[in-house]
Amino acid sequence: MVTATLGANDPEVGTVTTDGDEQYVFVYNDGTTQISVGEGATVSAVTGYSVTVSSVTHTDVPVGVCKHATLTTATYGWLIRRGFSPYKAGPDSAVVTGNALTLGADGRWQAQGTSTAYSQVAMPMVYGKAVLSAASAATGWAYFNIA
């Protein structure tokens, strides 16, 4: 469900619900860009569960992943927090089955590096695991667990 105006029977922003083994959160896209299927959204720092597509690599924490329908700007809808969902790989960031996924720039996902270069800084947080590969800038399938 994606809607521009809330009706009397719509949930409040921030409502969490489950459907089988999947968990969703109801959000408002107050960013300047639509949130497409497979992209991760972060809190926009405006109010509560107002979200936007991340533009910072490895620093933003996702609220959820757009699974069913694109959230255009100024619309309300559901993001998946736990369960299987499509994901969009970042440009120049192919992902193979089994890779741990971190949030990259602009809501795209990338494989967590295994380099020892992270020994001096914290490694990027893992939010999912690829169960179907995706070429650079393509869509794959993953299991996400975003607290």
C-alpha positions as CSV (number, residue, x, y, z in Angstrom):
1,M,0.0,0.0,0.0
2,V,1.3,3.4,-1.0
3,T,-0.8,6.5,-0.4
4,A,-0.4,10.3,-0.4
5,T,-3.0,11.0,2.3
6,L,-3.9,9.0,5.3
7,G,-7.4,7.8,5.8
8,A,-9.3,7.0,9.0
9,N,-8.3,3.3,8.8
10,D,-4.6,3.8,7.9
11,P,-1.9,3.1,10.6
12,E,0.2,5.7,12.3
13,V,3.7,6.4,11.0
14,G,6.1,4.1,12.9
15,T,3.5,1.3,13.3
16,V,5.2,-2.2,13.1
17,T,3.3,-5.2,11.9
18,T,4.1,-8.8,10.9
19,D,2.9,-10.9,8.1
20,G,4.0,-14.5,8.6
21,D,7.7,-14.4,9.2
22,E,8.1,-10.9,7.8
23,Q,8.1,-7.6,9.8
24,Y,7.2,-4.2,8.3
25,V,7.3,-0.6,9.5
26,F,4.9,2.1,8.2
27,V,6.8,5.2,7.0
28,Y,6.5,8.6,5.2
29,N,8.9,9.4,2.4
30,D,9.8,13.1,2.9
31,G,12.9,12.9,0.8
32,T,13.4,14.5,-2.6
33,T,13.8,11.1,-4.3
34,Q,11.5,8.1,-4.7
35,I,12.4,5.0,-2.8
36,S,12.4,2.2,-5.4
37,V,11.9,-1.5,-4.8
38,G,15.1,-3.0,-3.4
39,E,16.4,0.3,-2.0
40,G,17.1,0.9,1.7
41,A,15.7,3.9,3.4
42,T,17.0,5.8,6.4
43,V,15.5,8.3,8.9
44,S,15.5,11.7,7.3
45,A,16.1,13.4,10.7
46,V,12.9,15.5,10.3
47,T,10.4,13.7,12.4
48,G,9.8,10.1,13.6
49,Y,9.6,7.6,10.8
50,S,10.0,10.1,8.0
51,V,12.5,8.5,5.7
52,T,14.7,9.2,2.6
53,V,17.1,7.3,0.5
54,S,20.5,7.3,2.0
55,S,23.3,9.3,0.4
56,V,26.1,8.4,2.7
57,T,28.0,5.1,2.5
58,H,28.5,3.0,5.6
59,T,27.2,5.6,8.1
60,D,23.5,5.6,7.8
61,V,21.3,3.0,9.5
62,P,18.4,1.7,7.4
63,V,14.9,1.7,8.7
64,G,13.8,-0.9,6.1
65,V,13.8,-2.0,2.5
66,C,11.2,-1.1,-0.1
67,K,9.8,-4.5,-1.1
68,H,6.4,-4.2,-2.9
69,A,5.9,-0.8,-4.5
70,T,7.9,2.4,-5.1
71,L,7.3,5.1,-2.5
72,T,7.3,8.3,-4.5
73,T,8.0,11.5,-2.7
74,A,5.5,12.7,-0.1
75,T,3.8,9.2,0.2
76,Y,3.2,6.8,3.0
77,G,4.0,3.1,2.7
78,W,5.5,-0.1,4.3
79,L,9.2,-1.1,4.4
80,I,10.3,-4.6,5.3
81,R,12.6,-4.9,8.3
82,R,12.9,-8.6,8.6
83,G,12.4,-11.2,5.8
84,F,13.2,-11.9,2.2
85,S,13.2,-9.0,-0.2
86,P,14.7,-7.8,-3.5
87,Y,17.7,-5.6,-3.1
88,K,19.5,-3.2,-5.6
89,A,23.2,-3.5,-5.8
90,G,25.2,-0.3,-6.0
91,P,26.9,0.8,-9.2
92,D,30.3,-0.9,-9.5
93,S,29.3,-3.2,-6.6
94,A,28.4,-6.7,-7.8
95,V,27.1,-9.0,-5.0
96,V,27.4,-12.8,-5.0
97,T,25.2,-15.3,-3.2
98,G,26.3,-15.5,0.4
99,N,27.7,-12.0,0.7
100,A,26.8,-10.0,3.8
101,L,25.1,-6.8,2.8
102,T,25.8,-3.3,4.0
103,L,24.0,-0.1,3.1
104,G,25.8,1.9,0.4
105,A,25.1,5.3,-1.2
106,D,21.6,6.3,-2.3
107,G,19.8,3.3,-0.8
108,R,21.8,0.7,-2.8
109,W,23.3,-2.4,-1.2
110,Q,26.9,-3.7,-1.4
111,A,28.9,-6.7,-0.2
112,Q,30.7,-6.1,3.1
113,G,34.4,-6.0,2.5
114,T,36.6,-8.6,4.1
115,S,39.7,-6.5,3.9
116,T,42.0,-6.0,6.9
117,A,41.8,-2.3,6.2
118,Y,39.0,-2.2,8.7
119,S,41.3,-3.1,11.6
120,Q,41.6,0.6,12.6
121,V,38.0,1.5,12.2
122,A,34.7,-0.3,12.8
123,M,33.5,-2.5,9.9
124,P,30.3,-1.4,8.2
125,M,27.1,-2.9,9.8
126,V,25.6,-6.0,8.2
127,Y,21.8,-5.8,7.5
128,G,21.3,-8.7,5.2
129,K,22.6,-11.7,3.3
130,A,22.4,-12.2,-0.4
131,V,20.6,-15.4,-1.4
132,L,20.6,-14.5,-5.1
133,S,23.5,-12.7,-6.8
134,A,23.2,-9.3,-8.5
135,A,25.5,-7.7,-11.0
136,S,26.6,-4.1,-10.5
137,A,23.4,-1.8,-10.4
138,A,21.2,-4.9,-10.8
139,T,18.6,-6.5,-8.5
140,G,19.1,-9.6,-6.5
141,W,17.3,-11.3,-3.5
142,A,18.3,-11.2,0.1
143,Y,17.3,-11.9,3.7
144,F,17.2,-8.8,5.8
145,N,17.2,-8.3,9.6
146,I,17.1,-4.6,10.4
147,A,16.4,-4.0,14.1
